[in-house]
Amino acid sequence: MSHAHHKIDTHTVDFKVDPVVLELGQRFVDAGHELSLVGGPVRDLFLGRTSPDLDFTTDATPDQTVALIKKWADNFWEIGKAFGTIGMRKAGFQIEITTYRAEAYDPDSRKPVVAFGSSLTDDLLRRDFTINAMALKLPSMELVDPFGGVRDLHASLLATPGSPEASFSDDPLRMMRAARFAAQLGVSVRDDVREAMANMADRIKIISAERVRDELVKMVCGARPRTGIDLLVDTGLAEHVLPEVSALRLESDEHHRHKDVYQHSLQVLEQAAALETDAEGPVPGPDFVLRFAALMHDVGKPATRRFEPGGAVSFRHHDMVGAKLTTKRMKALRFDNDTTKAVARLVELHMRFYGYGDAGWSDSAVRRYVTDAGPLLERLHRLTRSDVTTRNQRKADRLSFAYDDLESRIATLRKQESLDAVRPDLDGAAIMALLGLKPGPVVGRAYKFLLNERMEHGPLPTEEAEARLLRWWAEQPESAPAGPGAEASPAVVEPSPVEEPK
C-alpha cells in the first residue's frame, strides 16, 4: 500500500462536538488564524468516544495563542511553550493548543528540536500513525485526512503517515505506542510498520525508562493486552523492555512434556483480566497490578528449569526467583515502590495454594495465607484461579473446587475472628507491663512469639495469652538473672526489680 495520494481529502463530516470547541475555533478564525482539532480526539469521534482532553493545532505562534485565550480560558499555563504548546482549562475540558511543527526530533538524540511550520499537512505528516494524523478544521468542521486515516481506521490497521522508519527515528517510543494501540484499539499493525519495529528495536534504548513504563502500563491495561505483548516479543522490542517475558519462550524438551510457558502466561493474563470487577467490586478493572503479576508470574521458570530422571521437568522455587526478577525489572522501569512490591508479592505467592488441594490446610495455614496476602488477597484469589490453563477438564475442575473450598474457609474464619489484621492477643504495652521490659528488640521478639501463637491457635483469652507468654519468657536465656559480674546481653532490656539477683 502506498501513500502516493497526498492530496488533502476534505469533506464535511457531521460530528457532534461541544460548543466550546466551535467557540474556540471561531476566536482563532476571527483573528485570521487556523485552528484544528487533531489526533486522538478526532480518531475517537470516528470510534464514537468522547474525551475530556482536547488537542488542537494552529498556525498561530504560542504568544499569539496566549493573547487569544487568556481572557477566554478558565485558566491557562505556558509550561510547554518552548515546544509550542499552550495548555488551558475551559468548561471542564483540558485543552492543549500546539503551533504547527515541521521537524520534530534530532535523529541522533532523544531531544526534540522545535521548528514551527506553517502547513497543517506537514504537521500531520510528522504524527505517529495515520489514525492519529487526521484533523477537523474549526469552526467549519471540515475533515483533513491526507494520509488515509479514515481508511485505516475502517480497516483496523496501524500505518504511519510517512515511512515507518522516519516516524520511529523521530521518536522511537512510537514503537511502544504501536503495541499500546494494538492492545487498546484491537488494530493490526501493517507489515512495513512491524518490519521497521523489528529492524529498529534497539533504538528504544535511548528513550527514558519512565516514558517506556507509561506506554507499557497503558498497553497492559488495554482491552487486548495479549496482542500488545505478542507484538513486543515478535519484533524483539521486548528483549530491551521486558526481556524476562521474551525468555519465557522455552524450547520444549524432546517429549514436549511441558507446555509453552510463554503462551501459558499470556492466557493467564487474559483470564486474570476477565476476573476483574466493576468499580464497586474488590478488584475494579483494568487493574495493572493483577495483570502484570499474571504476565510475570512464571518469569522464574527459565532460571530454575531442571530435567529430572524419567523425563520430568521441574521448576523448584521459580516463585521466589520470579519475584526477584520482577522487582529488578520494575525498578529498572522506574515503577514506584508500592506497585513494585505488590506485583512481586503476588508472583511470590502464586504457588502457595497448590498444597491446599492435595492435603487440605489447618486453620493456622489459612490464617497465614490471608495474612501473607494482606491487602492483595482478592488479587491473589484471581491470579491463582487464572493460573489454570490445562485442557484436562477434570484437573481444572478439581483445582477450581479446591479454591472454592479455600475461599469458603476464609469466609468462615473471617466471621469468627478479624482475619484482615491478625494481631497478637496482647499489644506491645501489655507485653512490656507483664514482663517488666522497656522498649527494645526483646519486646519485638515477644510480639513475634504471640503473633505466631495467634496464627496457630486463633484468638486466645487474655489470661491464656499471658500464661503462654510467661512460659515462653521463662525459657529465654535473657530472662535468667545474670550472675555476679556477668555482662548482660546487649539485646537485653534493663531488668525490672523482680528479676534482680537474689
C-alpha positions as semicolon CSV with decimal commas, in nm:
position;residue;x (nm);y (nm);z (nm)
1;M;0,000;0,000;0,000
2;S;0,148;0,335;-0,096
3;H;0,068;0,677;0,039
4;A;0,103;0,843;-0,304
5;H;-0,232;1,023;-0,276
6;H;-0,103;1,314;-0,070
7;K;-0,388;1,534;-0,196
8;I;-0,587;1,662;0,102
9;D;-0,907;1,464;0,119
10;T;-1,155;1,703;0,279
11;H;-1,528;1,675;0,320
12;T;-1,768;1,794;0,580
13;V;-1,849;1,534;0,843
14;D;-2,149;1,556;1,068
15;F;-1,975;1,523;1,405
16;K;-2,123;1,632;1,733
17;V;-1,863;1,840;1,913
18;D;-1,904;2,054;2,221
19;P;-1,993;2,422;2,159
20;V;-1,670;2,512;2,346
21;V;-1,472;2,360;2,055
22;L;-1,658;2,566;1,793
23;E;-1,632;2,881;2,003
24;L;-1,254;2,840;2,032
25;G;-1,226;2,781;1,656
26;Q;-1,423;3,097;1,585
27;R;-1,189;3,306;1,804
28;F;-0,886;3,192;1,600
29;V;-1,055;3,236;1,259
30;D;-1,177;3,586;1,355
31;A;-0,813;3,675;1,435
32;G;-0,701;3,548;1,093
33;H;-0,558;3,212;1,212
34;E;-0,634;2,845;1,151
35;L;-0,734;2,607;1,433
36;S;-0,799;2,232;1,401
37;L;-0,895;1,960;1,644
38;V;-0,629;1,696;1,585
39;G;-0,506;1,344;1,669
40;G;-0,670;1,123;1,930
41;P;-0,988;1,331;1,980
42;V;-1,062;1,316;1,602
43;R;-0,994;0,940;1,595
44;D;-1,223;0,899;1,896
45;L;-1,507;1,086;1,717
46;F;-1,499;0,812;1,449
47;L;-1,497;0,547;1,723
48;G;-1,794;0,713;1,894
49;R;-1,591;0,802;2,203
50;T;-1,551;1,143;2,361
51;S;-1,256;1,264;2,562
52;P;-1,227;1,545;2,818
53;D;-0,873;1,607;2,683
54;L;-0,872;1,802;2,356
55;D;-0,568;1,861;2,134
56;F;-0,565;2,143;1,879
57;T;-0,308;2,261;1,628
58;T;-0,274;2,611;1,480
59;D;-0,058;2,833;1,260
60;A;-0,059;3,090;1,542
61;T;0,262;3,123;1,746
62;P;0,247;3,037;2,117
63;D;0,242;3,411;2,203
64;Q;-0,046;3,475;1,960
65;T;-0,232;3,178;2,112
66;V;-0,188;3,319;2,465
67;A;-0,320;3,658;2,352
68;L;-0,630;3,489;2,204
69;I;-0,720;3,267;2,500
70;K;-0,604;3,435;2,818
71;K;-0,933;3,616;2,879
72;W;-1,144;3,329;2,744
73;A;-0,993;3,029;2,932
74;D;-1,080;2,949;3,295
75;N;-0,703;2,925;3,350
76;F;-0,402;2,859;3,130
77;W;-0,034;2,765;3,161
78;E;0,275;2,810;2,946
79;I;0,482;2,517;3,074
80;G;0,517;2,367;2,722
81;K;0,566;2,697;2,545
82;A;0,925;2,616;2,435
83;F;0,778;2,318;2,246
84;G;0,498;2,529;2,100
85;T;0,224;2,412;2,338
86;I;-0,011;2,625;2,549
87;G;-0,239;2,443;2,795
88;M;-0,568;2,559;2,944
89;R;-0,892;2,457;3,109
90;K;-1,235;2,566;2,992
91;A;-1,577;2,439;3,096
92;G;-1,435;2,111;3,234
93;F;-1,217;2,042;2,928
94;Q;-0,840;2,010;2,941
95;I;-0,715;2,177;2,621
96;E;-0,373;2,191;2,455
97;I;-0,301;2,410;2,152
98;T;0,026;2,345;1,967
99;T;0,174;2,550;1,686
100;Y;0,224;2,357;1,359
101;R;0,553;2,172;1,369
102;A;0,790;2,091;1,086
103;E;1,081;1,878;1,209
104;A;1,023;1,707;1,542
105;Y;1,338;1,531;1,665
106;D;1,708;1,520;1,602
107;P;1,758;1,156;1,488
108;D;2,086;1,123;1,684
109;S;1,937;1,231;2,014
110;R;1,618;1,191;2,213
111;K;1,581;1,571;2,240
112;P;1,301;1,736;2,042
113;V;1,417;2,003;1,801
114;V;1,145;2,260;1,773
115;A;1,086;2,407;1,430
116;F;0,746;2,570;1,379
117;G;0,578;2,513;1,042
118;S;0,303;2,690;0,851
119;S;0,123;2,394;0,694
120;L;-0,137;2,166;0,852
121;T;-0,045;1,882;0,611
122;D;0,323;1,898;0,710
123;D;0,221;1,896;1,074
124;L;0,005;1,585;1,020
125;L;0,288;1,411;0,830
126;R;0,510;1,415;1,141
127;R;0,250;1,249;1,364
128;D;0,288;0,887;1,472
129;F;0,016;0,692;1,287
130;T;-0,237;0,770;1,013
131;I;-0,534;0,718;1,250
132;N;-0,386;0,998;1,466
133;A;-0,295;1,216;1,165
134;M;-0,644;1,348;1,091
135;A;-0,767;1,698;1,172
136;L;-1,105;1,868;1,194
137;K;-1,084;2,232;1,081
138;L;-1,276;2,471;1,301
139;P;-1,531;2,609;1,306
140;S;-1,614;2,471;0,957
141;M;-1,588;2,105;1,075
142;E;-1,403;2,012;0,757
143;L;-1,211;1,683;0,785
144;V;-0,849;1,692;0,674
145;D;-0,715;1,339;0,616
146;P;-0,420;1,349;0,373
147;F;-0,278;1,006;0,471
148;G;-0,584;0,780;0,474
149;G;-0,653;0,771;0,847
150;V;-1,027;0,707;0,797
151;R;-0,950;0,422;0,556
152;D;-0,702;0,266;0,804
153;L;-0,942;0,309;1,094
154;H;-1,214;0,124;0,898
155;A;-0,961;-0,146;0,811
156;S;-0,842;-0,161;1,176
157;L;-0,488;-0,107;1,053
158;L;-0,197;0,076;1,212
159;A;0,016;0,252;0,949
160;T;0,242;0,560;0,952
161;P;0,182;0,884;0,753
162;G;0,532;0,878;0,601
163;S;0,775;0,585;0,614
164;P;0,769;0,395;0,946
165;E;1,150;0,434;0,965
166;A;1,114;0,814;0,957
167;S;0,837;0,806;1,215
168;F;1,034;0,583;1,455
169;S;1,355;0,785;1,403
170;D;1,159;1,094;1,507
171;D;1,064;0,924;1,833
172;P;1,148;0,555;1,897
173;L;0,881;0,546;2,171
174;R;0,632;0,524;1,884
175;M;0,725;0,156;1,854
176;M;0,589;0,106;2,207
177;R;0,285;0,314;2,113
178;A;0,219;0,077;1,822
179;A;0,195;-0,212;2,070
180;R;-0,019;0,001;2,302
181;F;-0,269;0,089;2,023
182;A;-0,279;-0,275;1,916
183;A;-0,382;-0,362;2,274
184;Q;-0,621;-0,069;2,328
185;L;-0,794;-0,048;1,990
186;G;-0,750;-0,403;1,862
187;V;-0,590;-0,277;1,539
188;S;-0,344;-0,491;1,345
189;V;-0,005;-0,348;1,257
190;R;0,079;-0,312;0,889
191;D;0,368;-0,529;0,769
192;D;0,606;-0,238;0,695
193;V;0,547;-0,098;1,046
194;R;0,612;-0,438;1,207
195;E;0,928;-0,476;0,998
196;A;1,057;-0,132;1,098
197;M;0,989;-0,215;1,466
198;A;1,196;-0,533;1,431
199;N;1,481;-0,354;1,249
200;M;1,491;-0,056;1,486
201;A;1,407;-0,228;1,817
202;D;1,737;-0,139;1,983
203;R;1,667;0,235;1,928
204;I;1,422;0,209;2,220
205;K;1,729;0,221;2,445
206;I;1,762;0,599;2,401
207;I;1,411;0,653;2,547
208;S;1,376;0,722;2,917
209;A;1,255;0,434;3,135
210;E;0,963;0,650;3,257
211;R;0,823;0,703;2,905
212;V;0,857;0,332;2,825
213;R;0,687;0,241;3,155
214;D;0,388;0,470;3,086
215;E;0,325;0,308;2,746
216;L;0,365;-0,039;2,899
217;V;0,104;0,037;3,168
218;K;-0,146;0,162;2,906
219;M;-0,081;-0,147;2,695
220;V;-0,122;-0,395;2,983
221;C;-0,445;-0,216;3,083
222;G;-0,579;-0,224;2,725
223;A;-0,873;-0,433;2,603
224;R;-0,637;-0,687;2,437
225;P;-0,308;-0,684;2,628
226;R;-0,207;-1,020;2,481
227;T;-0,192;-0,864;2,131
228;G;0,039;-0,587;2,253
229;I;0,275;-0,822;2,439
230;D;0,291;-1,055;2,138
231;L;0,390;-0,765;1,915
232;L;0,668;-0,657;2,154
233;V;0,803;-1,012;2,172
234;D;0,773;-1,088;1,798
235;T;0,952;-0,769;1,694
236;G;1,230;-0,809;1,954
237;L;1,132;-0,490;2,140
238;A;1,064;-0,700;2,449
239;E;1,433;-0,800;2,453
240;H;1,504;-0,442;2,563
241;V;1,186;-0,361;2,754
242;L;1,070;-0,691;2,913
243;P;1,345;-0,948;2,846
244;E;1,207;-1,179;3,118
245;V;0,889;-1,223;2,911
246;S;1,081;-1,299;2,588
247;A;1,279;-1,560;2,782
248;L;0,956;-1,749;2,859
249;R;0,959;-1,897;2,509
250;L;1,144;-2,203;2,633
251;E;1,239;-2,459;2,375
252;S;1,033;-2,768;2,463
253;D;1,211;-3,085;2,570
254;E;1,204;-3,358;2,306
255;H;0,898;-3,528;2,458
256;H;0,705;-3,197;2,472
257;R;0,623;-3,287;2,829
258;H;0,571;-2,930;2,949
259;K;0,356;-2,663;2,796
260;D;0,484;-2,344;2,637
261;V;0,535;-2,114;2,937
262;Y;0,505;-1,802;2,720
263;Q;0,163;-1,888;2,574
264;H;0,050;-2,006;2,918
265;S;0,148;-1,669;3,070
266;L;-0,046;-1,478;2,804
267;Q;-0,350;-1,697;2,869
268;V;-0,323;-1,637;3,245
269;L;-0,305;-1,261;3,174
270;E;-0,627;-1,281;2,969
271;Q;-0,802;-1,497;3,228
272;A;-0,699;-1,267;3,514
273;A;-0,828;-0,961;3,325
274;A;-1,160;-1,143;3,275
275;L;-1,193;-1,184;3,655
276;E;-1,167;-0,810;3,729
277;T;-1,475;-0,650;3,879
278;D;-1,672;-0,333;3,816
279;A;-1,595;-0,015;4,011
280;E;-1,797;-0,141;4,310
281;G;-1,619;-0,478;4,335
282;P;-1,295;-0,569;4,516
283;V;-1,069;-0,554;4,205
284;P;-1,200;-0,287;3,966
285;G;-1,067;-0,335;3,613
286;P;-0,840;-0,266;3,443
287;D;-0,607;-0,349;3,734
288;F;-0,241;-0,314;3,637
289;V;-0,106;-0,493;3,949
290;L;-0,313;-0,807;3,885
291;R;-0,248;-0,810;3,509
292;F;0,126;-0,751;3,534
293;A;0,160;-1,016;3,807
294;A;-0,025;-1,259;3,577
295;L;0,215;-1,181;3,291
296;M;0,525;-1,211;3,512
297;H;0,416;-1,496;3,745
298;D;0,634;-1,760;3,576
299;V;0,939;-1,550;3,479
300;G;1,144;-1,750;3,733
301;K;1,095;-2,071;3,530
302;P;1,377;-2,041;3,273
303;A;1,636;-1,998;3,550
304;T;1,503;-2,285;3,762
305;R;1,422;-2,544;3,493
306;R;1,567;-2,888;3,560
307;F;1,523;-3,211;3,362
308;E;1,464;-3,485;3,618
309;P;1,535;-3,855;3,571
310;G;1,247;-4,015;3,384
311;G;1,192;-3,710;3,163
312;A;1,000;-3,492;3,410
313;V;1,071;-3,120;3,419
314;S;1,079;-2,923;3,745
315;F;1,092;-2,552;3,829
316;R;1,171;-2,551;4,201
317;H;1,147;-2,212;4,373
318;H;1,051;-2,038;4,048
319;D;0,806;-1,829;4,253
320;M;1,082;-1,677;4,469
321;V;1,320;-1,631;4,175
322;G;1,037;-1,479;3,970
323;A;0,955;-1,228;4,247
324;K;1,318;-1,111;4,249
325;L;1,335;-1,080;3,870
326;T;1,004;-0,890;3,868
327;T;1,132;-0,644;4,131
328;K;1,451;-0,588;3,936
329;R;1,267;-0,523;3,608
330;M;1,011;-0,289;3,768
331;K;1,289;-0,090;3,938
332;A;1,466;-0,057;3,602
333;L;1,138;0,073;3,456
334;R;1,113;0,325;3,743
335;F;0,790;0,191;3,889
336;D;0,701;0,329;4,231
337;N;0,779;0,114;4,535
338;D;0,422;0,026;4,627
339;T;0,333;-0,103;4,279
340;T;0,661;-0,296;4,254
341;K;0,615;-0,461;4,596
342;A;0,253;-0,554;4,522
343;V;0,331;-0,722;4,187
344;A;0,639;-0,903;4,323
345;R;0,443;-1,025;4,627
346;L;0,174;-1,177;4,405
347;V;0,440;-1,350;4,194
348;E;0,598;-1,483;4,515
349;L;0,265;-1,615;4,650
350;H;0,115;-1,759;4,331
351;M;0,218;-2,120;4,409
352;R;0,112;-2,114;4,774
353;F;-0,234;-2,256;4,709
354;Y;-0,116;-2,573;4,538
355;G;-0,059;-2,759;4,865
356;Y;-0,421;-2,699;4,959
357;G;-0,595;-2,922;4,706
358;D;-0,379;-3,222;4,796
359;A;-0,367;-3,211;5,173
360;G;-0,622;-2,958;5,297
361;W;-0,499;-2,694;5,538
362;S;-0,524;-2,635;5,910
363;D;-0,691;-2,315;6,027
364;S;-0,346;-2,177;6,103
365;A;-0,236;-2,232;5,740
366;V;-0,548;-2,049;5,617
367;R;-0,476;-1,762;5,858
368;R;-0,118;-1,738;5,728
369;Y;-0,238;-1,735;5,367
370;V;-0,468;-1,441;5,439
371;T;-0,209;-1,256;5,648
372;D;0,072;-1,306;5,395
373;A;-0,150;-1,181;5,113
374;G;-0,269;-0,884;5,322
375;P;-0,445;-0,625;5,104
376;L;-0,357;-0,830;4,792
377;L;-0,584;-1,124;4,887
378;E;-0,860;-1,052;4,633
379;R;-0,600;-1,018;4,358
380;L;-0,427;-1,338;4,474
381;H;-0,761;-1,523;4,453
382;R;-0,793;-1,412;4,091
383;L;-0,432;-1,478;3,996
384;T;-0,443;-1,830;4,142
385;R;-0,770;-1,915;3,966
386;S;-0,632;-1,777;3,638
387;D;-0,318;-1,989;3,663
388;V;-0,508;-2,294;3,543
389;T;-0,477;-2,337;3,166
390;T;-0,488;-2,715;3,148
391;R;-0,708;-2,872;2,880
392;N;-0,775;-3,155;3,125
393;Q;-1,124;-3,061;3,244
394;R;-1,118;-3,295;3,545
395;K;-0,794;-3,142;3,670
396;A;-0,926;-2,788;3,612
397;D;-1,250;-2,869;3,799
398;R;-1,059;-3,026;4,089
399;L;-0,845;-2,711;4,132
400;S;-1,147;-2,486;4,097
401;F;-1,345;-2,678;4,363
402;A;-1,043;-2,675;4,596
403;Y;-1,014;-2,297;4,558
404;D;-1,388;-2,255;4,620
405;D;-1,336;-2,454;4,938
406;L;-1,040;-2,237;5,047
407;E;-1,241;-1,918;4,988
408;S;-1,531;-2,051;5,196
409;R;-1,287;-2,150;5,475
410;I;-1,151;-1,793;5,469
411;A;-1,507;-1,653;5,485
412;T;-1,592;-1,875;5,784
413;L;-1,276;-1,778;5,975
414;R;-1,342;-1,413;5,890
415;K;-1,676;-1,432;6,064
416;Q;-1,518;-1,591;6,373
417;E;-1,213;-1,365;6,403
418;S;-1,077;-1,049;6,248
419;L;-0,856;-1,203;5,979
420;D;-0,774;-0,883;5,792
421;A;-0,543;-0,757;6,061
422;V;-0,427;-1,056;6,263
423;R;-0,254;-0,914;6,568
424;P;-0,128;-1,079;6,886
425;D;-0,374;-1,102;7,175
426;L;-0,152;-0,863;7,377
427;D;-0,011;-0,539;7,239
428;G;0,340;-0,402;7,298
429;A;0,237;-0,205;7,607
430;A;0,079;-0,514;7,768
431;I;0,391;-0,722;7,688
432;M;0,621;-0,462;7,848
433;A;0,398;-0,435;8,156
434;L;0,377;-0,813;8,205
435;L;0,749;-0,881;8,154
436;G;0,873;-0,557;8,311
437;L;1,054;-0,452;7,993
438;K;1,143;-0,121;7,835
439;P;1,109;-0,075;7,456
440;G;1,374;-0,275;7,269
441;P;1,440;-0,579;7,048
442;V;1,323;-0,827;7,313
443;V;0,974;-0,676;7,309
444;G;0,972;-0,734;6,932
445;R;1,065;-1,098;6,981
446;A;0,791;-1,145;7,241
447;Y;0,544;-0,979;7,000
448;K;0,651;-1,220;6,722
449;F;0,603;-1,519;6,954
450;L;0,247;-1,407;7,038
451;L;0,171;-1,341;6,671
452;N;0,278;-1,696;6,591
453;E;0,052;-1,829;6,871
454;R;-0,236;-1,625;6,728
455;M;-0,175;-1,772;6,381
456;E;-0,155;-2,128;6,510
457;H;-0,442;-2,125;6,758
458;G;-0,669;-1,832;6,667
459;P;-0,775;-1,569;6,923
460;L;-0,691;-1,658;7,285
461;P;-0,841;-1,520;7,608
462;T;-0,612;-1,259;7,769
463;E;-0,522;-1,484;8,068
464;E;-0,426;-1,770;7,834
465;A;-0,212;-1,539;7,616
466;E;-0,038;-1,404;7,931
467;A;0,029;-1,757;8,060
468;R;0,182;-1,863;7,725
469;L;0,396;-1,550;7,712
470;L;0,528;-1,610;8,066
471;R;0,610;-1,974;7,982
472;W;0,798;-1,856;7,668
473;W;0,978;-1,588;7,874
474;A;1,096;-1,843;8,132
475;E;1,266;-2,037;7,850
476;Q;1,455;-1,735;7,715
477;P;1,824;-1,716;7,816
478;E;1,786;-1,339;7,862
479;S;1,519;-1,381;8,126
480;A;1,763;-1,569;8,355
481;P;1,931;-1,346;8,612
482;A;2,286;-1,252;8,519
483;G;2,548;-1,389;8,761
484;P;2,774;-1,157;8,963
485;G;2,995;-0,956;8,730
486;A;2,837;-1,119;8,426
487;E;2,793;-0,895;8,120
488;A;2,429;-0,856;8,025
489;S;2,350;-0,945;7,663
490;P;2,330;-0,627;7,456
491;A;1,981;-0,729;7,336
492;V;1,853;-0,749;7,693
493;V;1,649;-0,460;7,816
494;E;1,724;-0,338;8,169
495;P;1,574;-0,595;8,409
496;S;1,292;-0,489;8,638
497;P;1,336;-0,521;9,020
498;V;1,154;-0,857;9,010
499;E;1,439;-1,014;8,811
500;E;1,734;-0,882;9,007
501;P;1,968;-1,146;9,153
502;K;1,860;-1,258;9,496
